[in-house]
Amino acid sequence: MIAGASPNCIFGREERRRGGACSACIRPTELEIDRAVTQLIKSSSFRRVGVCPYRVVASHLVAGLTLGPEALRIRHPHNQDLVDPVTEVKGALKRLSKIVFATGLSREDIETISNDADRWQPLRAVVTAERALKRALQLFEPQTPAKASRPARGRTGDLHVQAVARAMAGAWHQLTGGLPAKDNSKFHNLLLAAITTIYGHPDKEPNLESATKIAVERIREDMRTGAN
């Protein structure tokens, strides 16, 4: 999906060929989500120039289904406490810090000790692990929504829809400059196409308007609290 899109997208800067894509684009169109994006391009729904809509939609979808709070809840449906990567990494750093503190040495001392005896190698490994975890924390924090550990409402099946809806609402915001409004049929078509691409045709069409409303509310809450 989307893998064949031009890495240097000229969307909005070149006349588009029949089918809606730029002439340089070689993206596949066999998936529902690809066809939905193509239709939105043809209807001039996207305003972001120089950004490939196929790649934006794909990146939001992958991120939402990997790190989104609904996705984490799906993977742990019986656990009221979601796996928050930021919290877990901070906890690991705190435990490693106790080991370093117990030595009575600074991290600089541990790293500069010239003795390569076995007794020093574990401590060096601890300091190295601390550095790697701090880097991971810097990468996780912008991706993790505020209050990501709050339980999501609804059955597990509903959470799948909510996870995709939040991801597609984020992509919509990036490509149009605004969040999907009420009764936005174009966005609903995109959302249903994404759900179908990931989970197959649903036996019963989900409540797209409700899923969209929840996604928009949560994104706005994240914006107010300073989350990405």
N, C-alpha and C positions, 0 to 999 in steps of 0.2 A: 504494500500500500504506500503510495506516494514516493517510493524509493527512487523512481526514475525522474523526478522533477528536476528541472534545471537548477544547479547550485547557485547560479547568478540570475535570479529571477528578474525579468523585465516586465512583469505584470504592470499594466497601466502606462507603459512607456513605448509600447509597440502595438501596431495593429494586430488584432487577434484573428486567428484563422477560424474557419467554420468549426463549431464545437465548443468555442469559448476560451480555449487556452491560447497562450502566446505561441508563436511559431517555433520558438526555441524549446518548448516544453515537450517532453517525451513521456509524461506520466501515464500510468495505466488508467483505464476507465471501466474496468470490469466490476469494481466494487460499488455498492450502493453509496458509500460516503464520497467516492470520487465523482460519481454522477451528480450527487447533490451539490458538491462544490462547483462543478462545471456549470450547473444551472444558475447558481448564485453569481458566478462571474458573468454569464451571459445577460443576467438581469441588472448588471452594474450595481450589485448590492454592496460590494466591498469598495472602500475608499482609500485603503492603505496602499500607496504606490511603492513599487520596488520590493514588495514582500510577497513570496509565493504563498497563496492561500492554501494550497495542498499541504505544504510543509507546516504552516501554522496550525492547521486543524489537526494534523497528525501528531505534532509535538504536544499540543494541549491534551489530546486524547491519551497519549502514552503516559504523560506526567500525571494526569488525573486518575488513571486506572492503576498507577503504581504508588503514588504518595498521597493521593487525596484522602481526606478523612473517611469518606464513604467507602472507598476501596479498602482501606485498612479495617474498617468495620466488617466488610464482606468476608475478609480472610479470617476474622475472629468473631463470628456471629454470636458466640455464647460468652464472650468476654466483655464485660462492661467497661473495662479500662483499655482503651485503644493503645496500640503500639506507636508511641510518639518518638520518632528517631532523635529529635532534639533532646527530649528528656532522658532517653536511654544513654545517649552519648555523654551528656553532662554527668549522669550517674557514674559512668565508667571513668570519666576524668577525675571525679571526686575520689573514687576508690584508689586509683593509681596515685593520686596526690598524697594519700595517706602513706603509701609505701615509701615515697620519696621523703616525706617529712620524718618518717621513723629512722631514716639513715643519719639524720643530722647534717646532711650535705646538701649543697645547692645543686640544681640541675647542671649548672656550668661545671661544678666540681666533678660530678659524675661523668660528664662527657669528656672532660680533659684529663682524667686519670689515665696515666700511661700504662699502668699495670694491666696486662691482658689476661690475668688469671681468671679462672672460671667464676670466682665470687663476684666479679664486677660486671660480667656479661649480662646477667639478668637485669641489673639496675640500668644498664645502658639500653637494654631492650624496652624497659618500662618508660624511660624518657623518650625514646624513639616512638613508642606507641602513643604517648601523650601528644607528641607533635602531630602525628597522623590523625588522631581523633580531633584535635583542635581544628585542623584543616577540614575534616569531615563536617564539623559543627558549622563552620563558616559557609559550607556549601548547602547544608540542610536547612539552615534558618530561613533564607529567603524563599524556600520552596514550601515550607510548612505553614499552613494557615493558622491564624490565632485561634486558640481554644480548640485545637484539632482533636483533643481528647474527649470532647463532649459527645455523648451517644447520639447517633443519628436515629431518627424515628422511622417507623415503618418496618415491614417485613424485609427479609434479605433480598427478595426479588425487587422490591422497591428501591433498595439501596443501589442496585446495579443501574437503574434508570437515573437516580440522583447523581451518581458518580459521573455518568456520561453527560448529564445535563450541565453540571458545573463545569466540566471540561469544555463543552461546546460553547457555553456562555462566555467563558474566558477567551476562547478563540474568536468569538463574535465581537467581543469588546476590542480585541486587538486589531481586527480587520475592518471594523466599521466605526470605531471611536465611541461606541455606546453599548450598553447592555440591551438585550432583547426586551422589547416592550410587550405589553399584554396583547394576547391574541396575534402574535407575530407568526403568521403561517409559514413564512420563509424559514424562520429559525426552527419551527416545529418540524419542517421537512428535513432540515439538516440533522436535527436531533434524532428523528426516527431512523434516518439513514445510518447514523453512527451506531445506534442501538442494534439495528439489523446487521450491520457489518461485523460487530463484535460478538453478538449473542444469537444471531439468526433471526428470522422473521418471528415476531411474538405471536402467540396464539390469540391474544387479545391486546389491542393497541393500548399502551399505557396512557395515563393522563398526562399528556405532554405539557399542558398549560400549568398544571399543578407542579410538575417537576421543574419547569422553567421558573416559576415564581419562587420556589424554594432556593434554586440555584442563584438567582439574582439577589435575593435577600442575604444569602450567606456571603456572596462576593462583596456586596456593599458593606456588610459587617466587617469583613476582612480589611476593606479599604479604610474604614473608620478607625480600626485598631492598628493600622499601619502594616498589616501583613501584605505579602505580594499577591 
